[in-house]
Amino acid sequence: MAEIGQDIRIAKEFLIKGELVGIPTETVYGLAGNALNERAVLSIFETKKRPAFDPLIIHTDSVEKVQNFVTDIPETAQILAANFWPGPLTLLLPKKKNVPDLVTSGLDTVAVRIPRHPMLLELLSQLDFPLAAPSANPFGYISPTTASHVNAQLGDQIPYILDGGDCEVGIESTIVGFEGEEIIIYRLGGLAVQDIEEIVGHVKITAASSSNPKAPGMLKSHYAPLVPLEMRRKADIVGNDASTAYLLFDSYLPYVDRNYQRVLSENGDLREAAHNLFAFLRELDRLPVKSIIAEWVPMHGLGLAINDRLKRASVQE
């Protein structure tokens, strides 16, 4: 298994040598490698068993460094960056030739982000290259929100995991792109649509894709537990099947063993629900059950992103 620690120097040394490292972000843990080193990038795809048509996000610590990898930052993108970076926002921008096509799956745009986690920002500030860092889990499975999650899944394939504690946000970043004057959300995530629209006005939300996605994390089937998951409204959950576990929004089912239930937020707090989502899915996935029933959460704020993840976790392809 990988060594887990808080030594930024060790993580830096592995990354400079072209090896992969588990890293904390405020969203989920990432599997990081030098984004300008094609061998390291290829190792990310191979380690995750991620299809090569699904592009990666690159991470750095300043807008000045972002300008080294993109040809243009439109005015609207600059406004969003000024308001939400560092944070759970990824911008889709035209790439420079120094970004390998492998990172972008051949697209002429690259997804870039400045994360908010202080340990990762310190690491990025010490590197002269950006990090490609998709979620540190086997492709399609539940994203990791602790160092131990990463170690349980990929610890035998990477040398080091930088332990930054539990992820604050708990779901991946929101991805925003631009087509002419139109602002498009390609992936719902840890930055709410309403927060974005308060700054730049109306945005379009695009659907997930089964192939040839225009941005990372757009595949219809993703984030899934091994146990089949089904979405239902609370009123339609019967709860009389002993072989089923339940993921609920704000209250327990009174007639079901609580060991087989997880409540995302008893206070009905969507931020707390997002923070708990992947960790609770993992806990339910380890129970001796044949199915998981998940309750739809309210469709506003981060509820849009939570339901997006649950819907895709329930798709069987």
Secondary structure as UniProt FT lines:
FT   STRAND          3..5
FT   HELIX           8..16
FT   TURN            17..18
FT   STRAND          21..23
FT   STRAND          30..34
FT   TURN            35..36
FT   HELIX           38..48
FT   TURN            52..53
FT   STRAND          57..59
FT   HELIX           63..66
FT   TURN            67..69
FT   HELIX           75..84
FT   STRAND          89..95
FT   TURN            97..98
FT   HELIX           101..104
FT   TURN            105..106
FT   STRAND          109..113
FT   HELIX           118..125
FT   STRAND          131..132
FT   TURN            139..140
FT   HELIX           147..154
FT   TURN            155..157
FT   STRAND          160..162
FT   STRAND          174..179
FT   TURN            180..181
FT   STRAND          182..187
FT   HELIX           193..200
FT   STRAND          204..205
FT   TURN            216..217
FT   STRAND          229..232
FT   HELIX           234..236
FT   TURN            242..243
FT   STRAND          244..248
FT   TURN            254..255
FT   HELIX           258..260
FT   STRAND          261..263
FT   TURN            266..267
FT   HELIX           270..285
FT   STRAND          291..295
FT   TURN            301..302
FT   HELIX           303..313
//
